[in-house]
Amino acid sequence: MRAPVAVIGGGLAGSLLALRLAEQIGGPRIELYLGAATRGRDATVASGGLVRGFETNLDECRLAAESLAELRRDPALAHASGYQESPSYYFLRPEVDPERQLALLDGALSGSARLVPAGQVARALGLAPRPEGTFAVVEQYAGHIRPDALRHHAVIRATALGVRVRQEAVASVTAGPAVTVGGIVRHHDVVVVAAGAWTSALIPVSLRTRRIQYGVYPLARPDLGCLVDDLSTLYGRSYGVGSVLLGIATSAWGAAPGSDRPDPAYVDRVSEVARAVLGLDGRLPSPRWSAAGVDCFADEGGLRLRAIDNMPGVFSFAGGAGSAAKSVLASSRLAAATVCVAASGQPPQMSTPPGPVCRELGDQASR
């Protein structure tokens, strides 16, 4: 029997989308192609898994807040994803006004977020002094997950609901829509390419690849929580006993999909930035180990469903640039709502109550 919907890509985004679709329209109607070439070498494996509600972009903030709210109200999901709660400290650029984001967070995660002078937060955490007049968003409800564990959980649940999980790599996607696997053409009503850095090799979509990397360093900062410094792009969190995870945004554009070899020069740059932000007396110690991967970056919108021009029924679900772990729960609900409409022409029937964003998108898709 032909499955009406094919999801290509077994990363966190594709696996969760397949699960959402199975919950809404039934697993036997879904095929999930994991892609043999991507296993163990994708951005899901390399992601540091920081989760919080705050983002400077209002739409991304809404998705992150709804995702975190779902994670916190579902103990089974929190356990399966390895969720560990810790405070988040987001140091803002001087020009950012977070008023609307804070109001949104108060609705989704009541009492979690507050705006605090950056200098006060820096002193409490033992960081270097901050510029006068700058602020930090402090969230009580934040922390980190294990994205690979959440991906595994999604695949297991999707399989239990009847999703046909295929190990093969898809060679091409064509109008129809159709996919070619091992020389065989398979037709579907809807095809969603959620293959991360491999997405643009299958369909014409405006996504750029970029390396993501971080290291785990022997540094005892147990009160660091989840840290993001928008000025320097440093991010990190406490990592077990006597270690911290630290990284900075990279500029390694055009990286080859599947590349997982850490860049030694990147370690030097992290050391310089961390020394300045963390107020270290000397150089940052060498990392215990490093993680690297390649993801794709969308110039606008982050991880979301995008229709492909001149290919009716074909979509991409990519663009998270390695940081979609915080928003993928809500993003996958949104994407599934639209895919259901595209596949059936009818509004989706949710098996669980959708959040405000999902209801909004479902209403928009029905109009």
C-alpha positions in Angstrom: 0.0 0.0 0.0 1.3 3.4 -1.0 1.9 5.8 2.0 0.4 9.2 1.2 3.2 11.1 3.1 6.9 10.6 2.9 9.3 12.3 5.4 12.9 12.2 4.3 15.5 12.6 7.1 15.8 10.8 10.4 17.2 13.6 12.4 15.4 15.3 15.2 13.2 17.4 12.9 12.2 14.6 10.6 11.6 12.0 13.3 9.4 14.4 15.4 7.5 15.4 12.3 6.8 11.7 11.4 5.6 11.2 15.0 3.3 14.2 14.9 1.8 13.1 11.6 1.3 9.6 12.9 -0.6 11.0 15.9 -2.8 13.1 13.7 -3.5 11.0 10.6 -2.3 7.5 11.5 1.1 5.9 11.2 0.4 3.6 8.2 0.0 6.7 6.1 3.5 7.8 6.8 6.9 6.6 5.5 10.1 7.9 7.3 13.3 7.5 5.4 16.2 7.6 7.9 18.9 7.9 5.3 21.8 5.5 5.7 24.3 8.3 4.8 23.2 10.5 7.7 23.2 8.1 10.6 25.6 9.1 13.3 27.0 12.1 11.4 24.1 14.7 11.5 23.4 17.9 13.5 21.2 16.0 16.0 24.3 14.1 17.2 26.3 17.3 17.5 23.7 19.5 19.1 24.4 20.7 22.7 20.7 20.6 23.4 20.2 23.9 25.3 16.5 24.7 25.8 14.9 27.9 27.0 11.9 30.1 26.2 13.6 33.3 25.3 14.7 34.3 21.8 15.3 37.8 20.4 13.1 37.0 17.4 9.5 37.0 18.5 8.3 34.1 16.4 11.3 32.0 17.5 10.6 32.9 21.1 7.0 31.8 20.7 8.1 28.4 19.3 10.8 27.9 22.0 8.4 28.9 24.8 5.7 26.5 23.6 8.2 23.7 23.1 9.6 24.1 26.6 6.1 24.3 28.1 5.2 21.0 26.4 8.4 19.4 27.6 7.7 20.4 31.2 4.1 19.3 31.3 4.8 15.8 29.8 7.0 13.8 32.3 7.4 10.9 29.9 8.6 13.2 27.2 11.0 15.0 29.6 12.4 11.6 30.7 12.8 10.3 27.2 14.7 13.4 26.1 16.9 13.5 29.1 15.7 16.9 30.2 17.6 18.5 33.0 16.4 21.7 34.5 18.7 24.6 35.2 18.4 28.4 35.0 19.2 30.3 31.8 21.1 33.6 31.6 20.8 35.4 28.2 22.9 38.6 28.0 21.3 41.0 25.5 22.8 43.4 23.0 22.2 47.0 24.1 19.7 47.7 21.3 17.4 44.7 22.1 14.0 45.5 23.7 12.6 42.2 25.1 9.3 43.6 26.4 7.1 41.6 24.0 9.1 38.4 24.4 8.8 38.7 28.2 5.1 39.1 28.0 4.9 36.1 25.7 7.0 34.0 28.2 4.8 35.1 31.1 1.8 33.6 29.3 3.5 30.3 28.3 5.8 29.8 31.3 4.3 31.9 34.1 6.9 33.3 36.5 9.9 31.9 34.6 11.5 35.0 33.1 12.6 38.3 34.4 14.8 41.2 33.1 17.8 41.9 35.3 20.7 44.3 35.0 23.6 42.5 33.2 26.1 43.6 35.7 24.1 42.1 38.6 23.9 38.7 36.9 27.5 38.7 35.9 28.6 39.4 39.5 26.4 36.6 40.8 27.8 34.1 38.3 31.4 35.3 38.7 31.7 36.6 35.1 33.6 39.5 33.7 31.9 43.0 34.2 29.2 43.8 31.6 28.7 47.1 29.7 26.8 49.7 31.7 23.1 49.9 30.8 22.8 46.3 29.4 20.5 43.6 30.6 20.1 39.9 30.9 17.0 37.7 30.6 17.0 35.2 33.5 14.8 32.2 33.2 14.0 29.8 36.0 12.5 27.1 33.7 15.2 26.2 31.2 18.0 23.6 30.9 19.1 21.0 28.4 18.0 17.8 26.6 19.8 15.1 24.7 18.6 15.6 21.1 19.7 12.2 20.0 17.7 10.6 22.8 14.6 12.6 21.8 15.1 11.5 18.2 15.3 7.9 19.2 12.2 8.3 21.3 10.3 9.8 18.4 11.3 7.0 16.0 10.3 4.3 18.5 6.9 5.9 19.1 6.3 6.5 15.4 7.1 2.9 14.6 4.7 1.7 17.4 2.0 3.8 15.7 2.6 2.1 12.4 5.0 4.5 10.6 7.0 2.5 8.0 10.7 3.4 8.9 13.1 2.8 6.0 16.8 2.7 6.3 17.5 3.6 2.6 18.9 6.9 1.4 16.7 8.8 -1.0 18.5 9.5 -4.2 16.2 12.2 -5.6 12.9 14.0 -5.2 10.9 15.0 -8.2 7.6 16.7 -9.0 4.6 14.5 -8.8 5.7 14.3 -6.0 7.9 11.2 -6.0 11.1 9.9 -4.5 13.7 7.6 -6.0 15.2 4.9 -3.8 17.6 2.3 -5.2 16.4 3.1 -8.7 12.7 2.6 -7.8 10.3 5.6 -8.1 7.7 5.8 -5.3 4.9 8.3 -5.6 3.3 10.1 -2.6 0.7 12.8 -2.1 3.2 14.9 0.0 7.0 14.7 0.4 8.7 16.6 3.2 12.5 16.8 3.0 13.8 17.2 6.6 17.4 16.1 5.8 19.3 18.9 7.4 22.5 19.8 5.6 21.6 17.3 2.9 18.3 19.0 2.1 19.5 21.3 -0.7 21.0 18.3 -2.5 17.5 16.9 -3.0 15.3 19.9 -3.7 15.8 23.6 -4.8 15.7 25.4 -1.5 17.6 28.5 -0.2 19.6 27.0 2.6 23.3 27.4 3.5 25.3 24.8 5.3 27.3 25.8 8.4 29.6 24.0 10.8 28.5 23.7 14.4 31.0 22.8 17.1 31.6 22.9 20.8 33.9 21.5 23.5 33.6 20.1 27.0 36.2 21.7 29.2 37.7 20.8 32.6 36.4 23.9 34.3 34.5 23.9 37.6 31.6 26.3 37.1 28.6 24.5 38.6 26.5 27.6 38.9 26.9 28.6 35.2 23.5 27.2 34.3 22.7 27.8 30.6 24.6 30.8 29.4 24.2 32.8 26.1 26.1 36.0 25.5 24.6 37.7 22.4 27.5 40.1 22.1 30.3 37.5 21.8 28.1 34.6 20.6 29.5 32.5 23.5 27.1 29.8 24.7 27.5 27.1 27.3 26.2 25.2 30.3 27.5 23.2 33.3 28.3 19.7 32.2 28.5 17.1 34.9 30.9 17.5 37.8 33.9 19.8 37.1 33.2 20.5 33.4 31.4 23.0 31.2 30.2 22.8 27.6 31.3 25.9 25.7 30.9 27.1 22.1 30.6 30.1 19.8 28.8 30.7 16.6 31.0 29.7 13.7 31.4 31.3 10.3 32.3 28.1 8.5 29.8 28.4 5.7 29.6 25.9 2.9 30.8 23.0 5.1 30.2 19.5 3.6 27.2 17.6 5.0 28.3 14.8 7.3 31.6 16.3 8.2 32.2 15.7 11.9 35.9 16.4 12.3 36.5 19.2 14.9 38.4 22.3 13.7 41.4 22.9 16.0 41.5 26.6 15.1 38.0 26.9 16.5 39.2 25.8 19.9 41.6 28.7 20.0 38.8 31.2 19.2 36.6 29.7 21.9 39.4 30.1 24.4 39.8 33.8 23.6 36.1 34.6 23.9 35.6 32.4 27.0 38.5 34.1 28.7 36.9 37.5 28.2 33.4 36.6 29.1 34.0 34.2 32.0 36.7 36.4 33.5 39.4 33.8 33.4 42.9 34.7 34.6 44.6 32.6 31.9 43.9 30.6 28.8 40.9 28.2 28.8 42.1 24.6 29.4 42.1 22.3 26.4 38.7 20.5 26.0 38.2 17.0 27.3 36.5 16.3 24.0 34.8 18.2 21.1 31.7 17.6 19.0 31.2 18.9 15.5 28.7 18.6 12.8 27.1 20.4 9.9 23.6 21.8 9.7 21.7 24.2 7.3 20.9 27.8 7.9 17.9 29.7 6.6 18.3 33.4 6.2 14.8 33.9 7.7 12.5 31.8 9.8 14.7 29.1 11.3 13.2 25.6 11.4 9.9 25.7 9.6 7.9 24.1 6.8 8.5 25.7 3.4 6.7 24.9 0.2 9.0 24.3 -2.8 8.4 26.5 -5.9 7.1 24.6 -8.9 6.9 21.3 -7.0 3.4 21.0 -5.6 3.2 18.7 -2.6 6.9 19.0 -1.8 8.1 20.8 1.3 11.3 21.3 3.2 11.5 21.2 7.0 15.0 22.4 7.8 17.0 25.5 8.6 17.5 25.2 12.3 21.3 25.8 12.1 22.0 23.4 15.0 19.9 25.3 17.5 16.4 23.9 16.8 16.4 21.6 19.8 14.7 24.4 21.8 11.9 24.9 19.3 11.4 21.6 17.5 8.5 20.4 19.5 6.3 23.3 18.6 7.8 23.6 15.0 7.0 20.0 14.3 3.4 20.5 15.4 3.0 23.4 13.1 4.6 21.6 10.2 2.4 18.5 10.8 -0.8 20.7 10.7 0.1 22.0 7.3 1.2 18.6 5.9 -2.1 17.1 7.0 -4.1 19.8 5.1 -1.9 19.3 2.0 -2.4 15.5 2.2 -6.1 15.4 2.8 -7.5 18.8 2.1 -9.1 18.7 5.6 -8.0 20.3 8.9 -6.0 17.8 11.0 -7.6 16.1 13.9 -5.2 16.5 16.9 -4.8 13.5 19.2 -3.6 15.9 21.9 -4.6 19.5 22.5 -2.5 21.8 20.2 -0.9 24.9 21.6 -1.9 28.4 20.5 0.6 28.5 17.6 -0.6 25.1 16.3 -4.2 26.2 16.4 -3.3 29.5 14.6 -1.5 27.7 11.9 -4.3 25.1 11.5 -6.8 28.0 11.1 -4.5 29.7 8.5 -4.0 26.5 6.6 -7.8 25.9 6.4 -8.5 29.3 5.0 
